[in-house]
């Protein structure tokens, strides 16, 4: 049974999609070993408690240095024998030491088609810029912001009558389908990573 941690800062809708996917076997031979948050009032923690998943709230303000915070998180995961990390709306950038501890084993989902519209406002930035197509990207995490090798992308046309709210809702629906599939690929060992290129074992093209 492979164990992974889910890092969240807010509402946790992607966490809930992952929990649901585990229940119906869309993510196989795996369990969430820990839900981590940097926000004490994150609803994601409530979701975890309801699902009987261990939680960890770690306030960055309690640590004098960022490296100490990252070290604490990495050690907390290692003590629980957790080898994979899934960011699901975690609004903090982790440092090089944390990334090195879990190299090519950290996933992030971003609500835009990277490398465009990086950062925490991917949906609104794309919407305000006036692009006709946006989407969702799942990628491995490296030391740079929204930069690591891309695993999967789904494009979404922006409708003329879209508002920021309706676009966000449609983005979320895509995320909830994409992320469990990407997690399953990572845990299964079917990702072949060479530099920035990621291929899926057994698939051509």
C-alpha positions in Angstrom: 0.0 0.0 0.0 1.6 3.2 -1.1 1.1 6.2 1.1 1.0 9.8 0.0 0.4 13.2 1.7 -2.0 15.8 0.4 -1.0 19.5 1.1 -3.9 22.0 1.1 -4.4 25.6 2.1 -8.1 26.1 1.6 -11.4 24.6 0.7 -10.0 21.2 -0.4 -12.3 20.3 -3.3 -9.4 18.5 -5.0 -8.7 16.6 -1.8 -12.4 15.5 -1.7 -12.1 14.3 -5.4 -9.0 12.3 -4.4 -10.7 10.8 -1.4 -13.7 9.8 -3.6 -11.4 8.3 -6.2 -9.7 6.2 -3.6 -13.1 4.9 -2.4 -14.1 3.7 -5.8 -10.7 2.3 -6.8 -9.7 4.9 -9.4 -6.4 5.2 -7.4 -5.3 1.7 -6.6 -3.3 0.2 -3.7 -2.8 3.5 -2.1 -3.9 5.6 0.8 -3.7 9.2 2.0 -1.3 9.0 5.0 -1.6 12.6 6.0 -3.3 15.9 5.1 -1.1 18.9 5.7 -2.2 22.5 5.9 -0.5 25.8 6.6 -3.9 27.4 7.4 -5.6 26.4 10.7 -9.1 27.2 9.3 -8.7 25.3 6.0 -11.8 23.4 5.3 -9.6 20.7 3.8 -8.7 19.7 7.4 -12.4 19.2 8.1 -12.7 17.0 5.1 -9.8 14.9 6.2 -11.2 14.5 9.7 -14.5 13.3 8.3 -12.6 10.8 6.2 -10.6 9.7 9.2 -7.3 10.8 7.7 -4.6 12.1 10.0 -4.0 15.8 9.8 -1.0 18.1 10.4 -1.4 21.9 10.8 2.0 23.6 10.6 2.1 27.4 11.0 5.0 28.8 9.0 5.2 31.7 11.6 6.3 29.2 14.2 9.6 28.7 12.3 12.4 31.3 12.2 13.6 30.1 8.8 11.9 28.7 5.8 14.3 25.8 5.6 13.3 24.8 9.1 9.7 24.7 8.1 10.5 22.6 5.0 12.6 20.3 7.1 9.9 19.8 9.6 7.4 18.9 6.9 9.8 16.4 5.2 10.6 14.8 8.5 6.9 14.5 9.4 6.3 12.6 6.2 9.3 10.4 6.5 8.3 9.4 10.1 5.0 8.2 8.6 6.7 6.4 5.8 5.1 8.7 3.2 7.0 8.8 -0.1 4.7 10.8 -2.3 3.3 14.3 -2.1 0.3 15.8 -3.8 -0.3 19.6 -3.7 -4.0 20.4 -3.9 -4.3 24.1 -3.5 -1.3 24.5 -1.3 -0.4 28.1 -1.5 3.2 27.9 -0.3 6.3 27.3 -2.5 8.5 24.7 -1.0 12.3 25.0 -1.0 15.0 23.0 -2.7 15.7 20.7 0.3 12.1 19.5 0.4 12.0 19.0 -3.3 15.2 17.0 -3.1 13.7 14.7 -0.5 10.9 13.8 -2.8 12.4 14.3 -6.2 10.0 13.4 -9.0 7.5 12.4 -6.4 5.6 15.7 -5.8 2.6 16.6 -7.9 0.9 19.9 -8.4 -2.3 20.9 -10.3 -2.5 24.4 -11.8 -5.6 26.0 -13.2 -4.1 27.3 -16.5 -2.1 25.9 -19.4 1.5 26.2 -18.2 3.9 27.9 -18.8 1.3 30.6 -19.1 -0.4 32.3 -16.1 1.8 31.0 -13.3 1.0 31.8 -9.7 -2.0 31.7 -7.4 -4.3 33.6 -9.8 -4.2 31.4 -12.8 -7.9 31.4 -13.5 -8.4 35.2 -13.1 -5.2 36.0 -14.9 -6.2 34.1 -18.0 -9.7 35.4 -17.9 -8.6 39.1 -17.5 -6.0 38.7 -20.2 -8.7 37.7 -22.7 -7.3 34.4 -23.9 -9.7 32.2 -25.8 -8.4 29.0 -24.4 -7.2 28.1 -20.9 -7.2 24.8 -19.0 -5.5 22.7 -16.4 -2.0 21.4 -16.0 -0.7 18.6 -13.8 3.0 18.7 -13.3 5.9 17.5 -11.2 7.2 20.1 -8.7 10.7 21.4 -8.8 12.5 24.3 -7.2 10.8 26.9 -9.4 7.3 28.2 -9.3 4.9 26.2 -11.5 7.8 25.0 -13.6 8.4 21.2 -13.3 7.9 18.6 -16.1 4.3 18.4 -17.3 2.4 15.2 -16.9 -1.0 16.1 -18.5 -2.9 19.1 -19.8 -6.5 19.7 -20.7 -7.6 22.7 -22.7 -10.9 24.6 -22.1 -12.4 27.2 -24.4 -13.5 30.4 -22.6 -17.1 31.2 -23.6 -18.3 34.6 -24.5 -20.7 34.5 -21.6 -18.3 33.2 -19.1 -17.7 35.0 -15.8 -14.8 34.4 -13.5 -17.1 32.3 -11.4 -18.5 30.1 -14.2 -15.0 29.6 -15.6 -13.6 28.7 -12.2 -16.4 26.1 -11.8 -15.6 24.5 -15.2 -11.9 24.5 -14.3 -12.6 22.7 -11.0 -14.7 20.0 -12.8 -11.7 19.3 -15.1 -9.3 19.2 -12.1 -11.4 16.7 -10.2 -11.2 14.3 -13.2 -7.6 14.9 -14.1 -5.9 14.8 -10.7 -6.8 11.2 -9.6 -5.6 9.9 -13.0 -2.3 11.7 -12.6 -1.9 10.4 -9.1 -2.5 6.9 -10.2 0.1 7.2 -12.9 2.7 8.5 -10.4 2.1 5.9 -7.8 2.0 3.0 -10.4 5.5 3.9 -11.6 4.2 4.3 -15.2 5.8 7.8 -15.6 9.0 7.9 -17.5 10.8 11.2 -16.8 13.7 12.4 -18.9 14.5 16.0 -18.3 11.4 18.0 -19.0 9.8 15.2 -21.0 7.3 12.9 -19.4 6.0 9.8 -21.1 3.6 7.2 -19.9 4.8 3.6 -20.0 3.1 1.5 -22.7 1.7 4.5 -24.6 3.1 5.7 -27.9 3.2 9.3 -29.0 
